[in-house]
Amino acid sequence: MAKYKVEITGINTSKLQVLSNKEIEELFLKMQNGDKDAKEKLVYGNLRLVLSILQRFNNTKYNMDDLFQVGVIGLIKAIDNFDTSLNLRLSTYAVPLIIGEVKRYIRDNTSVRVSRSIKDLAYKIIKFQEEYLSLHGSQPTNAIIAKALGIDEYEIAYALDSLKDPMSIFEPIYNDGGDTIYLSDQIADVKDLSTDKDMLISLRKALMKLKQREKEILISRFIVGKTQMEIADILGISQAQVSRIEKSAIQNVRNLIK
């Protein structure tokens, strides 16, 4: 996809019609007189306006076909509510409605909601960083940012993290040709083991029957709470090997407590 081009499935964007102001005025007059085709022509004649607005969202993770459809909804709302008696162009009236529809769609389809104040702070931090870099030729420290914006240093990382996309714990992060390592494998398990006594006894017996390395890895992972990377460093093996041994050990425990 070109940097400043929006590609929409099933639409040749280079051949979209562009209406003149006079043509728009005539179509509105026809629409007010009951011409049902006039509204459709107004919509198709202003699709380039929607595409021009979508350029600013071109680098987002959202599907451009979906955003285009949402933008068209904003355009239709603008056409339905446009007051031809005002000395105003349709494009001037339609732009904020189209942008509003797109932003509303993005907001409603964001899996993690972050307060506006935190995001605003993040944008202020980024702006300050850019201005400081331009002026001094180096990145400001957190202490400088905090003092300039009147905030605590811990708020900087918290605010900037709000702009990051959430990641699934099942996101694959490494594959050496064998078992895939997922993000969940990097997360330490620090939960207290709360289950019934019979299960605890069965687990202890099963652990006693495992190979020494399997037992060490399970205890380190699920009792001590270490990550696979930490265990790999201690044992002098790769994280992929730790992952394979862990999965094998878990399966052996399941078989032993059946």
Phi and psi restraints in degrees (value plus and minus 20) as a CYANA .aco file:
   2 ALA   PHI     -84.8   -44.8
   2 ALA   PSI     136.8   176.8
   3 LYS   PHI     -81.7   -41.7
   3 LYS   PSI     -62.3   -22.3
   4 TYR   PHI    -133.6   -93.6
   4 TYR   PSI      12.8    52.8
   5 LYS   PHI    -147.2  -107.2
   5 LYS   PSI     116.8   156.8
   6 VAL   PHI    -127.2   -87.2
   6 VAL   PSI     101.4   141.4
   7 GLU   PHI    -123.0   -83.0
   7 GLU   PSI     106.4   146.4
   8 ILE   PHI    -138.8   -98.8
   8 ILE   PSI     109.6   149.6
   9 THR   PHI     -80.2   -40.2
   9 THR   PSI     110.1   150.1
  10 GLY   PHI      61.5   101.5
  10 GLY   PSI     -16.6    23.4
  11 ILE   PHI    -147.9  -107.9
  11 ILE   PSI     105.7   145.7
  12 ASN   PHI    -105.0   -65.0
  12 ASN   PSI      75.0   115.0
  13 THR   PHI     -85.5   -45.5
  13 THR   PSI     -41.2    -1.2
  14 SER   PHI     -95.6   -55.6
  14 SER   PSI     -35.5     4.5
  15 LYS   PHI    -131.7   -91.7
  15 LYS   PSI      -5.7    34.3
  16 LEU   PHI     -89.7   -49.7
  16 LEU   PSI     118.5   158.5
  17 GLN   PHI     -92.7   -52.7
  17 GLN   PSI     122.9   162.9
  18 VAL   PHI    -140.4  -100.4
  18 VAL   PSI     100.6   140.6
  19 LEU   PHI    -105.1   -65.1
  19 LEU   PSI     124.0   164.0
  20 SER   PHI     -99.9   -59.9
  20 SER   PSI     144.2   184.2
  21 ASN   PHI     -79.0   -39.0
  21 ASN   PSI     -57.5   -17.5
  22 LYS   PHI     -86.1   -46.1
  22 LYS   PSI     -61.8   -21.8
  23 GLU   PHI     -84.7   -44.7
  23 GLU   PSI     -57.6   -17.6
  24 ILE   PHI     -84.2   -44.2
  24 ILE   PSI     -64.6   -24.6
  25 GLU   PHI     -80.5   -40.5
  25 GLU   PSI     -62.4   -22.4
  26 GLU   PHI     -85.5   -45.5
  26 GLU   PSI     -59.7   -19.7
  27 LEU   PHI     -88.3   -48.3
  27 LEU   PSI     -57.2   -17.2
  28 PHE   PHI     -83.9   -43.9
  28 PHE   PSI     -59.1   -19.1
  29 LEU   PHI     -83.7   -43.7
  29 LEU   PSI     -62.3   -22.3
  30 LYS   PHI     -85.6   -45.6
  30 LYS   PSI     -59.4   -19.4
  31 MET   PHI     -84.0   -44.0
  31 MET   PSI     -60.4   -20.4
  32 GLN   PHI     -87.1   -47.1
  32 GLN   PSI     -43.2    -3.2
  33 ASN   PHI    -113.1   -73.1
  33 ASN   PSI      -9.4    30.6
  34 GLY   PHI      75.1   115.1
  34 GLY   PSI     -11.0    29.0
  35 ASP   PHI     -96.9   -56.9
  35 ASP   PSI      89.7   129.7
  36 LYS   PHI     -91.4   -51.4
  36 LYS   PSI     -46.5    -6.5
  37 ASP   PHI     -96.6   -56.6
  37 ASP   PSI     -41.4    -1.4
  38 ALA   PHI     -82.7   -42.7
  38 ALA   PSI     -61.9   -21.9
  39 LYS   PHI     -83.1   -43.1
  39 LYS   PSI     -62.3   -22.3
  40 GLU   PHI     -82.1   -42.1
  40 GLU   PSI     -59.8   -19.8
  41 LYS   PHI     -87.3   -47.3
  41 LYS   PSI     -55.0   -15.0
  42 LEU   PHI     -85.2   -45.2
  42 LEU   PSI     -60.5   -20.5
  43 VAL   PHI     -84.6   -44.6
  43 VAL   PSI     -73.4   -33.4
  44 TYR   PHI     -84.4   -44.4
  44 TYR   PSI     -50.5   -10.5
  45 GLY   PHI     -97.2   -57.2
  45 GLY   PSI     -24.6    15.4
  46 ASN   PHI    -144.7  -104.7
  46 ASN   PSI      -4.1    35.9
  47 LEU   PHI     -86.1   -46.1
  47 LEU   PSI     -49.3    -9.3
  48 ARG   PHI     -83.1   -43.1
  48 ARG   PSI     -50.2   -10.2
  49 LEU   PHI     -84.2   -44.2
  49 LEU   PSI     -62.8   -22.8
  50 VAL   PHI     -81.5   -41.5
  50 VAL   PSI     -65.2   -25.2
  51 LEU   PHI     -82.7   -42.7
  51 LEU   PSI     -59.2   -19.2
  52 SER   PHI     -84.2   -44.2
  52 SER   PSI     -54.8   -14.8
  53 ILE   PHI     -91.9   -51.9
  53 ILE   PSI     -56.1   -16.1
  54 LEU   PHI     -88.0   -48.0
  54 LEU   PSI     -36.5     3.5
  55 GLN   PHI     -77.3   -37.3
  55 GLN   PSI     -54.6   -14.6
  56 ARG   PHI     -92.1   -52.1
  56 ARG   PSI     -35.5     4.5
  57 PHE   PHI    -125.7   -85.7
  57 PHE   PSI      -8.3    31.7
  58 ASN   PHI     -84.8   -44.8
  58 ASN   PSI     -47.4    -7.4
  59 ASN   PHI    -119.1   -79.1
  59 ASN   PSI      -7.4    32.6
  60 THR   PHI    -105.0   -65.0
  60 THR   PSI     150.0   190.0
  61 LYS   PHI    -100.6   -60.6
  61 LYS   PSI     -25.2    14.8
  62 TYR   PHI    -103.9   -63.9
  62 TYR   PSI     127.2   167.2
  63 ASN   PHI     -86.2   -46.2
  63 ASN   PSI     106.8   146.8
  64 MET   PHI     -88.2   -48.2
  64 MET   PSI     -49.3    -9.3
  65 ASP   PHI     -82.3   -42.3
  65 ASP   PSI     -62.2   -22.2
  66 ASP   PHI     -86.0   -46.0
  66 ASP   PSI     -64.3   -24.3
  67 LEU   PHI     -84.3   -44.3
  67 LEU   PSI     -54.8   -14.8
  68 PHE   PHI     -83.6   -43.6
  68 PHE   PSI     -65.0   -25.0
  69 GLN   PHI     -82.0   -42.0
  69 GLN   PSI     -61.1   -21.1
  70 VAL   PHI     -85.1   -45.1
  70 VAL   PSI     -61.2   -21.2
  71 GLY   PHI     -82.5   -42.5
  71 GLY   PSI     -57.2   -17.2
  72 VAL   PHI     -85.2   -45.2
  72 VAL   PSI     -55.3   -15.3
  73 ILE   PHI     -80.3   -40.3
  73 ILE   PSI     -62.3   -22.3
  74 GLY   PHI     -82.7   -42.7
  74 GLY   PSI     -58.8   -18.8
  75 LEU   PHI     -83.9   -43.9
  75 LEU   PSI     -64.9   -24.9
  76 ILE   PHI     -81.4   -41.4
  76 ILE   PSI     -61.3   -21.3
  77 LYS   PHI     -82.4   -42.4
  77 LYS   PSI     -58.4   -18.4
  78 ALA   PHI     -85.0   -45.0
  78 ALA   PSI     -63.0   -23.0
  79 ILE   PHI     -84.6   -44.6
  79 ILE   PSI     -61.3   -21.3
  80 ASP   PHI     -85.6   -45.6
  80 ASP   PSI     -50.9   -10.9
  81 ASN   PHI    -129.1   -89.1
  81 ASN   PSI     -16.7    23.3
  82 PHE   PHI     -90.0   -50.0
  82 PHE   PSI     112.8   152.8
  83 ASP   PHI    -119.9   -79.9
  83 ASP   PSI      86.7   126.7
  84 THR   PHI     -90.7   -50.7
  84 THR   PSI     -32.7     7.3
  85 SER   PHI     -98.2   -58.2
  85 SER   PSI     -37.1     2.9
  86 LEU   PHI    -102.2   -62.2
  86 LEU   PSI     128.5   168.5
  87 ASN   PHI    -102.2   -62.2
  87 ASN   PSI      51.6    91.6
  88 LEU   PHI    -164.8  -124.8
  88 LEU   PSI     119.8   159.8
  89 ARG   PHI     -99.2   -59.2
  89 ARG   PSI     129.5   169.5
  90 LEU   PHI     -80.1   -40.1
  90 LEU   PSI     -61.3   -21.3
  91 SER   PHI     -80.7   -40.7
  91 SER   PSI     -60.2   -20.2
  92 THR   PHI     -82.9   -42.9
  92 THR   PSI     -59.4   -19.4
  93 TYR   PHI     -95.6   -55.6
  93 TYR   PSI     -55.6   -15.6
  94 ALA   PHI     -98.0   -58.0
  94 ALA   PSI     -53.3   -13.3
  95 VAL   PHI     -73.7   -33.7
  95 VAL   PSI     -73.2   -33.2
  96 PRO   PHI     -83.5   -43.5
  96 PRO   PSI     -50.8   -10.8
  97 LEU   PHI     -89.5   -49.5
  97 LEU   PSI     -60.3   -20.3
  98 ILE   PHI     -85.8   -45.8
  98 ILE   PSI     -67.5   -27.5
  99 ILE   PHI     -80.6   -40.6
  99 ILE   PSI     -60.9   -20.9
 100 GLY   PHI     -81.9   -41.9
 100 GLY   PSI     -62.0   -22.0
 101 GLU   PHI     -83.9   -43.9
 101 GLU   PSI     -63.4   -23.4
 102 VAL   PHI     -85.5   -45.5
 102 VAL   PSI     -66.0   -26.0
 103 LYS   PHI     -85.2   -45.2
 103 LYS   PSI     -56.2   -16.2
 104 ARG   PHI     -84.8   -44.8
 104 ARG   PSI     -60.4   -20.4
 105 TYR   PHI     -83.4   -43.4
 105 TYR   PSI     -65.5   -25.5
 106 ILE   PHI     -83.3   -43.3
 106 ILE   PSI     -63.4   -23.4
 107 ARG   PHI     -82.0   -42.0
 107 ARG   PSI     -64.7   -24.7
 108 ASP   PHI     -92.1   -52.1
 108 ASP   PSI     -39.0     1.0
 109 ASN   PHI    -126.7   -86.7
 109 ASN   PSI      -3.6    36.4
 110 THR   PHI    -110.7   -70.7
 110 THR   PSI     103.6   143.6
 111 SER   PHI     -89.5   -49.5
 111 SER   PSI     -47.4    -7.4
 112 VAL   PHI    -137.6   -97.6
 112 VAL   PSI     100.8   140.8
 113 ARG   PHI    -109.0   -69.0
 113 ARG   PSI     110.4   150.4
 114 VAL   PHI    -141.6  -101.6
 114 VAL   PSI     118.5   158.5
 115 SER   PHI     -83.2   -43.2
 115 SER   PSI     129.3   169.3
 116 ARG   PHI     -81.1   -41.1
 116 ARG   PSI     -57.8   -17.8
 117 SER   PHI     -82.3   -42.3
 117 SER   PSI     -57.6   -17.6
 118 ILE   PHI     -89.1   -49.1
 118 ILE   PSI     -61.7   -21.7
 119 LYS   PHI     -85.9   -45.9
 119 LYS   PSI     -59.5   -19.5
 120 ASP   PHI     -80.7   -40.7
 120 ASP   PSI     -60.0   -20.0
 121 LEU   PHI     -84.1   -44.1
 121 LEU   PSI     -60.9   -20.9
 122 ALA   PHI     -80.0   -40.0
 122 ALA   PSI     -62.6   -22.6
 123 TYR   PHI     -86.6   -46.6
 123 TYR   PSI     -56.0   -16.0
 124 LYS   PHI     -84.8   -44.8
 124 LYS   PSI     -60.0   -20.0
 125 ILE   PHI     -83.6   -43.6
 125 ILE   PSI     -66.2   -26.2
 126 ILE   PHI     -81.8   -41.8
 126 ILE   PSI     -63.7   -23.7
 127 LYS   PHI     -81.8   -41.8
 127 LYS   PSI     -63.5   -23.5
 128 PHE   PHI     -83.5   -43.5
 128 PHE   PSI     -61.8   -21.8
 129 GLN   PHI     -79.5   -39.5
 129 GLN   PSI     -64.3   -24.3
 130 GLU   PHI     -84.9   -44.9
 130 GLU   PSI     -63.7   -23.7
 131 GLU   PHI     -86.6   -46.6
 131 GLU   PSI     -59.2   -19.2
 132 TYR   PHI     -86.6   -46.6
 132 TYR   PSI     -63.5   -23.5
 133 LEU   PHI     -82.4   -42.4
 133 LEU   PSI     -61.1   -21.1
 134 SER   PHI     -85.3   -45.3
 134 SER   PSI     -56.1   -16.1
 135 LEU   PHI    -102.9   -62.9
 135 LEU   PSI     -59.5   -19.5
 136 HIS   PHI    -129.4   -89.4
 136 HIS   PSI     -33.8     6.2
 137 GLY   PHI      58.5    98.5
 137 GLY   PSI      -7.4    32.6
 138 SER   PHI    -169.6  -129.6
 138 SER   PSI     139.7   179.7
 139 GLN   PHI     -96.6   -56.6
 139 GLN   PSI     119.6   159.6
 140 PRO   PHI     -93.4   -53.4
 140 PRO   PSI     128.8   168.8
 141 THR   PHI     -96.7   -56.7
 141 THR   PSI     145.3   185.3
 142 ASN   PHI     -80.7   -40.7
 142 ASN   PSI     -53.7   -13.7
 143 ALA   PHI     -85.1   -45.1
 143 ALA   PSI     -60.6   -20.6
 144 ILE   PHI     -86.7   -46.7
 144 ILE   PSI     -63.7   -23.7
 145 ILE   PHI     -82.1   -42.1
 145 ILE   PSI     -66.6   -26.6
 146 ALA   PHI     -80.5   -40.5
 146 ALA   PSI     -62.9   -22.9
 147 LYS   PHI     -86.9   -46.9
 147 LYS   PSI     -61.5   -21.5
 148 ALA   PHI     -87.6   -47.6
 148 ALA   PSI     -56.1   -16.1
 149 LEU   PHI    -118.1   -78.1
 149 LEU   PSI     -24.6    15.4
 150 GLY   PHI      49.1    89.1
 150 GLY   PSI      20.6    60.6
 151 ILE   PHI    -148.7  -108.7
 151 ILE   PSI     149.5   189.5
 152 ASP   PHI    -102.5   -62.5
 152 ASP   PSI     132.6   172.6
 153 GLU   PHI     -82.2   -42.2
 153 GLU   PSI     -55.3   -15.3
 154 TYR   PHI     -84.5   -44.5
 154 TYR   PSI     -44.3    -4.3
 155 GLU   PHI     -89.8   -49.8
 155 GLU   PSI     -42.6    -2.6
 156 ILE   PHI     -85.4   -45.4
 156 ILE   PSI     -74.8   -34.8
 157 ALA   PHI     -84.1   -44.1
 157 ALA   PSI     -58.3   -18.3
 158 TYR   PHI     -81.6   -41.6
 158 TYR   PSI     -64.0   -24.0
 159 ALA   PHI     -88.9   -48.9
 159 ALA   PSI     -65.1   -25.1
 160 LEU   PHI     -85.4   -45.4
 160 LEU   PSI     -53.3   -13.3
 161 ASP   PHI     -84.8   -44.8
 161 ASP   PSI     -44.2    -4.2
 162 SER   PHI     -87.4   -47.4
 162 SER   PSI     -39.1     0.9
 163 LEU   PHI    -108.8   -68.8
 163 LEU   PSI     -28.8    11.2
 164 LYS   PHI    -101.3   -61.3
 164 LYS   PSI     126.2   166.2
 165 ASP   PHI     -93.7   -53.7
 165 ASP   PSI     120.2   160.2
 166 PRO   PHI     -86.4   -46.4
 166 PRO   PSI     130.1   170.1
 167 MET   PHI    -141.0  -101.0
 167 MET   PSI     116.2   156.2
 168 SER   PHI     -89.7   -49.7
 168 SER   PSI     123.6   163.6
 169 ILE   PHI     -89.6   -49.6
 169 ILE   PSI     -30.7     9.3
 170 PHE   PHI    -119.4   -79.4
 170 PHE   PSI      -4.1    35.9
 171 GLU   PHI     -90.4   -50.4
 171 GLU   PSI     103.6   143.6
 172 PRO   PHI     -89.6   -49.6
 172 PRO   PSI     109.9   149.9
 173 ILE   PHI    -137.4   -97.4
 173 ILE   PSI     -31.8     8.2
 174 TYR   PHI    -182.2  -142.2
 174 TYR   PSI     122.9   162.9
 175 ASN   PHI    -169.6  -129.6
 175 ASN   PSI      98.8   138.8
 176 ASP   PHI    -119.6   -79.6
 176 ASP   PSI      -0.5    39.5
 177 GLY   PHI      79.1   119.1
 177 GLY   PSI     -30.8     9.2
 178 GLY   PHI    -131.1   -91.1
 178 GLY   PSI    -144.3  -104.3
 179 ASP   PHI     -93.3   -53.3
 179 ASP   PSI     119.0   159.0
 180 THR   PHI     -98.6   -58.6
 180 THR   PSI     118.1   158.1
 181 ILE   PHI    -118.8   -78.8
 181 ILE   PSI     108.7   148.7
 182 TYR   PHI    -125.5   -85.5
 182 TYR   PSI     144.9   184.9
 183 LEU   PHI     -76.8   -36.8
 183 LEU   PSI     -55.8   -15.8
 184 SER   PHI     -80.6   -40.6
 184 SER   PSI     -47.2    -7.2
 185 ASP   PHI     -91.7   -51.7
 185 ASP   PSI     -36.7     3.3
 186 GLN   PHI    -112.5   -72.5
 186 GLN   PSI     -28.7    11.3
 187 ILE   PHI    -113.7   -73.7
 187 ILE   PSI     106.6   146.6
 188 ALA   PHI     -91.0   -51.0
 188 ALA   PSI     121.9   161.9
 189 ASP   PHI    -116.7   -76.7
 189 ASP   PSI      87.7   127.7
 190 VAL   PHI    -131.0   -91.0
 190 VAL   PSI      -3.3    36.7
 191 LYS   PHI     -91.8   -51.8
 191 LYS   PSI     128.4   168.4
 192 ASP   PHI     -96.7   -56.7
 192 ASP   PSI     117.5   157.5
 193 LEU   PHI     -99.3   -59.3
 193 LEU   PSI      87.3   127.3
 194 SER   PHI    -141.2  -101.2
 194 SER   PSI      83.0   123.0
 195 THR   PHI    -170.8  -130.8
 195 THR   PSI     158.8   198.8
 196 ASP   PHI     -97.2   -57.2
 196 ASP   PSI     141.0   181.0
 197 LYS   PHI     -84.2   -44.2
 197 LYS   PSI     -57.2   -17.2
 198 ASP   PHI     -81.6   -41.6
 198 ASP   PSI     -60.5   -20.5
 199 MET   PHI     -85.5   -45.5
 199 MET   PSI     -59.9   -19.9
 200 LEU   PHI     -82.6   -42.6
 200 LEU   PSI     -61.9   -21.9
 201 ILE   PHI     -84.1   -44.1
 201 ILE   PSI     -62.7   -22.7
 202 SER   PHI     -83.3   -43.3
 202 SER   PSI     -60.1   -20.1
 203 LEU   PHI     -85.4   -45.4
 203 LEU   PSI     -63.1   -23.1
 204 ARG   PHI     -80.7   -40.7
 204 ARG   PSI     -63.7   -23.7
 205 LYS   PHI     -83.8   -43.8
 205 LYS   PSI     -60.4   -20.4
 206 ALA   PHI     -85.4   -45.4
 206 ALA   PSI     -61.4   -21.4
 207 LEU   PHI     -82.3   -42.3
 207 LEU   PSI     -57.2   -17.2
 208 MET   PHI     -84.5   -44.5
 208 MET   PSI     -44.5    -4.5
 209 LYS   PHI    -111.9   -71.9
 209 LYS   PSI     -26.0    14.0
 210 LEU   PHI     -98.3   -58.3
 210 LEU   PSI     141.6   181.6
 211 LYS   PHI     -84.4   -44.4
 211 LYS   PSI     133.7   173.7
 212 GLN   PHI     -77.8   -37.8
 212 GLN   PSI     -63.9   -23.9
 213 ARG   PHI     -88.0   -48.0
 213 ARG   PSI     -58.3   -18.3
 214 GLU   PHI     -81.2   -41.2
 214 GLU   PSI     -64.4   -24.4
 215 LYS   PHI     -83.8   -43.8
 215 LYS   PSI     -63.4   -23.4
 216 GLU   PHI     -80.3   -40.3
 216 GLU   PSI     -63.5   -23.5
 217 ILE   PHI     -88.5   -48.5
 217 ILE   PSI     -62.3   -22.3
 218 LEU   PHI     -84.7   -44.7
 218 LEU   PSI     -62.0   -22.0
 219 ILE   PHI     -84.7   -44.7
 219 ILE   PSI     -63.8   -23.8
 220 SER   PHI     -84.3   -44.3
 220 SER   PSI     -59.0   -19.0
 221 ARG   PHI     -95.4   -55.4
 221 ARG   PSI     -70.3   -30.3
 222 PHE   PHI    -126.6   -86.6
 222 PHE   PSI     -26.9    13.1
 223 ILE   PHI    -133.4   -93.4
 223 ILE   PSI     -71.1   -31.1
 224 VAL   PHI     -94.5   -54.5
 224 VAL   PSI     -56.5   -16.5
 225 GLY   PHI      74.3   114.3
 225 GLY   PSI       4.5    44.5
 226 LYS   PHI    -100.0   -60.0
 226 LYS   PSI     136.8   176.8
 227 THR   PHI    -104.9   -64.9
 227 THR   PSI     145.2   185.2
 228 GLN   PHI     -81.6   -41.6
 228 GLN   PSI     -57.1   -17.1
 229 MET   PHI     -83.1   -43.1
 229 MET   PSI     -62.4   -22.4
 230 GLU   PHI     -83.8   -43.8
 230 GLU   PSI     -62.0   -22.0
 231 ILE   PHI     -85.1   -45.1
 231 ILE   PSI     -60.1   -20.1
 232 ALA   PHI     -80.8   -40.8
 232 ALA   PSI     -60.8   -20.8
 233 ASP   PHI     -84.6   -44.6
 233 ASP   PSI     -60.2   -20.2
 234 ILE   PHI     -87.2   -47.2
 234 ILE   PSI     -62.9   -22.9
 235 LEU   PHI    -105.9   -65.9
 235 LEU   PSI     -31.8     8.2
 236 GLY   PHI      52.8    92.8
 236 GLY   PSI      11.7    51.7
 237 ILE   PHI    -147.0  -107.0
 237 ILE   PSI     154.7   194.7
 238 SER   PHI    -100.0   -60.0
 238 SER   PSI     140.0   180.0
 239 GLN   PHI     -85.2   -45.2
 239 GLN   PSI     -53.6   -13.6
 240 ALA   PHI     -81.7   -41.7
 240 ALA   PSI     -58.7   -18.7
 241 GLN   PHI     -87.1   -47.1
 241 GLN   PSI     -60.9   -20.9
 242 VAL   PHI     -79.9   -39.9
 242 VAL   PSI     -62.6   -22.6
 243 SER   PHI     -81.8   -41.8
 243 SER   PSI     -64.2   -24.2
 244 ARG   PHI     -86.1   -46.1
 244 ARG   PSI     -63.3   -23.3
 245 ILE   PHI     -84.4   -44.4
 245 ILE   PSI     -61.3   -21.3
 246 GLU   PHI     -81.1   -41.1
 246 GLU   PSI     -66.9   -26.9
 247 LYS   PHI     -84.4   -44.4
 247 LYS   PSI     -59.3   -19.3
 248 SER   PHI     -85.2   -45.2
 248 SER   PSI     -61.6   -21.6
 249 ALA   PHI     -84.8   -44.8
 249 ALA   PSI     -62.3   -22.3
 250 ILE   PHI     -81.9   -41.9
 250 ILE   PSI     -61.6   -21.6
 251 GLN   PHI     -85.2   -45.2
 251 GLN   PSI     -58.7   -18.7
 252 ASN   PHI     -84.7   -44.7
 252 ASN   PSI     -60.8   -20.8
 253 VAL   PHI     -82.3   -42.3
 253 VAL   PSI     -63.5   -23.5
 254 ARG   PHI     -78.6   -38.6
 254 ARG   PSI     -63.7   -23.7
 255 ASN   PHI     -85.3   -45.3
 255 ASN   PSI     -54.4   -14.4
 256 LEU   PHI     -97.4   -57.4
 256 LEU   PSI     -46.4    -6.4
 257 ILE   PHI    -119.6   -79.6
 257 ILE   PSI     -14.3    25.7
